[in-house]
Amino acid sequence: MSDTLGMIAAALLTLAILTRVWRVNISFRIAEYILLGVLAGYVAAVALRDVLFPGLLTPLLADPLGQPVLLFSLLMALLLGLRFVTDSALRNLGLLPLGILLGAGGALALAGAARGTLAPQLLAASELSFFPAGPDWLSILAVLVSTLVTVAVLIFLFQRQPDTGAMPKGWLKSLSYLGYLAVMIALGALLASTAGARVVLLIDRVQYFLDLLRF
C-alpha cells in the first residue's frame, strides 16, 4: 500500500510539473514548493547529521582549544548566518565567509577542470582515432575542428568587454558566432534528451497504473 501511494503521489507531482508547459498554475506552484521544501529539508538534515555534528560540533565539545581550524570554521559559519539579519552592518560581515567560500571553490574548480578534465581530454584527443577505418588526416582534422569549436565557445562566453560591453570584431566575431551555434546545438540536444527521459518516465508510470487497474 505504501509503495502504491508513493507511486500515485509521484505521478501526480509529475503531472503537476508538466502542466508548466501550458502555463504557470496553482498545481505547478504547489508541486514546485513541495519539491523545493523537501530538497532543502533533506540537505539540511544530511548536513547536520553527517557534517556539522560529527565533523565540527563533536570534536569542539571534546577539545575546544585544541581544534583551531574547527574554531575558525565555526566562526565563519556564524558570520555566514549574519547574512539573514536585517541590520546592514552586521549583514555585510557575512560577506567574508561567502567570499572565502566562493574564492576557494572557484580556484579548486578551475584547477580541477584544467588538471583533471581539460588537459587529459586534450591529450586523449591527440591520441584518439575518430575514424579508425579512414586516413590519418581525417582524425587530425576532427581533433582540430573540436579544438576550434571549444575555443569558439570560450570566445562566445567572454565576448563582451566588462567596461564597454563592446562586441568582438573581425575573425573574433566569426568565432563567437560559431561558438553561439555550438552552444545552441548542445543545449537543444540536452533539452531533447531531458524531455525524452521525462516522457518515458511518465509513460512508465501510466503503464504501471494501467497494470494495477487490470488486477
C-alpha positions in Angstrom: 0.0 0.0 0.0 2.8 2.4 0.8 4.5 1.8 -2.5 1.3 2.3 -4.4 0.6 5.6 -2.5 4.1 6.7 -3.3 3.7 5.9 -7.0 0.4 7.8 -7.0 2.0 10.9 -5.3 5.0 10.8 -7.7 2.7 10.6 -10.7 0.5 13.5 -9.5 3.6 15.6 -8.9 5.0 14.7 -12.3 1.7 15.7 -14.0 1.6 18.9 -11.9 5.1 19.8 -13.1 4.3 19.0 -16.7 1.4 21.5 -16.6 4.0 24.2 -16.7 4.2 23.6 -20.4 0.7 25.0 -20.7 1.2 27.9 -18.3 2.1 28.7 -14.7 -0.8 27.5 -12.5 -1.5 26.7 -8.9 -0.8 22.9 -9.2 2.6 23.7 -10.6 3.3 26.1 -7.8 2.3 23.6 -5.1 4.4 20.9 -6.6 7.4 23.3 -7.0 7.2 24.4 -3.4 6.8 20.8 -2.2 9.9 19.6 -4.1 12.0 22.6 -3.1 10.9 22.2 0.6 11.7 18.5 0.7 15.0 19.1 -1.0 16.0 21.9 1.4 14.9 19.8 4.4 16.8 16.7 3.2 20.0 18.7 2.5 19.8 20.4 5.9 19.2 17.1 7.7 22.2 15.4 5.9 24.4 18.4 6.6 23.6 18.3 10.3 23.9 14.6 10.7 26.9 13.8 8.5 28.9 17.0 8.5 28.2 19.5 11.3 27.7 17.2 14.3 30.4 14.5 13.7 32.9 16.8 11.9 32.5 20.1 13.8 30.5 20.2 17.0 31.5 16.9 18.5 35.3 17.5 18.2 34.9 21.0 19.5 32.9 19.9 22.5 35.6 17.3 23.3 38.6 19.6 22.9 37.7 23.2 22.0 41.2 24.7 22.5 43.0 22.0 20.5 41.0 22.5 17.3 42.0 25.9 15.9 40.9 25.0 12.3 37.5 23.9 13.6 37.1 27.1 15.7 37.8 29.1 12.6 35.2 27.1 10.6 32.6 27.7 13.4 33.4 31.4 13.3 32.9 31.5 9.6 29.6 29.6 9.9 28.4 32.1 12.5 29.4 35.0 10.3 27.6 33.5 7.4 24.4 33.3 9.4 24.6 37.1 9.7 23.5 37.3 6.1 19.9 36.7 7.3 19.7 39.6 9.8 18.1 42.9 9.0 21.0 45.2 10.1 23.1 46.1 7.1 26.3 46.5 9.1 26.1 43.0 10.5 24.9 41.6 7.3 28.0 42.8 5.5 30.1 40.7 7.9 28.6 37.7 6.3 30.4 38.6 3.0 33.7 37.5 4.5 33.0 33.8 4.7 31.0 34.0 1.5 34.0 35.5 -0.3 36.3 32.8 1.1 33.9 30.1 0.1 33.4 31.3 -3.5 37.1 32.1 -4.0 38.3 28.8 -2.7 35.6 26.9 -4.6 36.3 28.8 -7.9 40.1 28.2 -7.5 39.5 24.5 -6.8 37.0 24.1 -9.7 39.4 25.9 -12.1 42.4 23.9 -11.1 40.4 20.6 -11.1 38.9 21.3 -14.5 42.3 22.2 -16.0 44.2 19.3 -14.5 41.6 16.6 -14.3 39.4 17.3 -17.3 40.7 19.7 -19.9 44.4 18.5 -20.1 43.6 14.8 -20.1 40.9 15.2 -22.7 43.3 17.2 -25.0 46.0 14.5 -24.5 43.5 11.7 -25.2 42.1 13.5 -28.2 45.5 13.8 -29.7 45.9 10.0 -29.5 42.3 9.1 -30.4 41.4 8.0 -33.9 37.9 9.3 -34.6 37.8 7.4 -37.9 39.7 4.1 -37.5 38.9 3.0 -41.0 39.8 6.3 -42.6 43.0 8.1 -43.3 45.1 9.7 -40.5 44.5 13.2 -41.8 40.7 12.8 -41.2 41.3 12.1 -37.5 43.7 15.0 -37.2 41.0 17.2 -38.9 38.4 16.1 -36.4 40.7 17.0 -33.5 41.4 20.4 -35.0 37.7 21.0 -35.5 36.8 20.0 -32.0 39.5 22.3 -30.6 38.3 25.1 -32.8 34.7 24.7 -31.6 36.0 24.7 -27.9 37.9 27.9 -28.4 34.9 29.5 -30.2 32.6 28.6 -27.3 35.0 30.2 -24.9 35.2 33.4 -27.0 31.4 33.5 -27.2 31.1 33.2 -23.4 33.6 36.0 -22.9 32.7 38.1 -25.9 31.6 41.2 -24.1 34.2 43.5 -22.6 33.3 44.3 -18.9 34.0 48.0 -19.1 32.4 48.9 -22.5 30.2 46.0 -23.4 31.6 46.1 -26.9 31.3 43.0 -29.1 34.4 41.5 -30.9 35.0 42.3 -34.5 36.6 40.6 -37.5 37.6 37.0 -37.1 36.8 37.0 -33.4 33.2 37.9 -34.3 33.0 34.9 -36.7 34.4 32.6 -34.0 32.0 34.0 -31.5 29.1 33.2 -33.8 30.4 29.7 -34.3 30.5 29.3 -30.5 26.9 30.5 -30.3 25.8 27.9 -32.8 27.7 25.1 -30.9 26.1 26.2 -27.6 22.6 26.2 -29.1 23.1 22.8 -30.7 24.4 21.4 -27.3 21.5 22.9 -25.4 19.0 21.6 -27.9 20.4 18.1 -27.6 20.4 18.3 -23.8 16.8 19.6 -23.6 15.7 16.9 -26.1 17.2 14.1 -24.1 15.8 15.5 -20.8 12.3 15.8 -22.3 12.5 12.4 -23.8 13.6 10.9 -20.4 10.6 12.7 -18.7 8.2 11.4 -21.2 9.5 7.8 -20.9 9.1 8.1 -17.1 5.5 9.4 -17.5 4.7 6.5 -19.9 6.1 4.0 -17.4 4.0 5.3 -14.5 0.9 5.4 -16.7 1.5 1.8 -17.7 2.0 0.9 -14.0 -1.4 2.3 -13.1 -3.0 0.5 -16.1 -1.5 -2.8 -14.9 -2.9 -2.1 -11.4 -6.4 -1.5 -12.8 -6.3 -4.8 -14.7 -5.9 -6.7 -11.5 
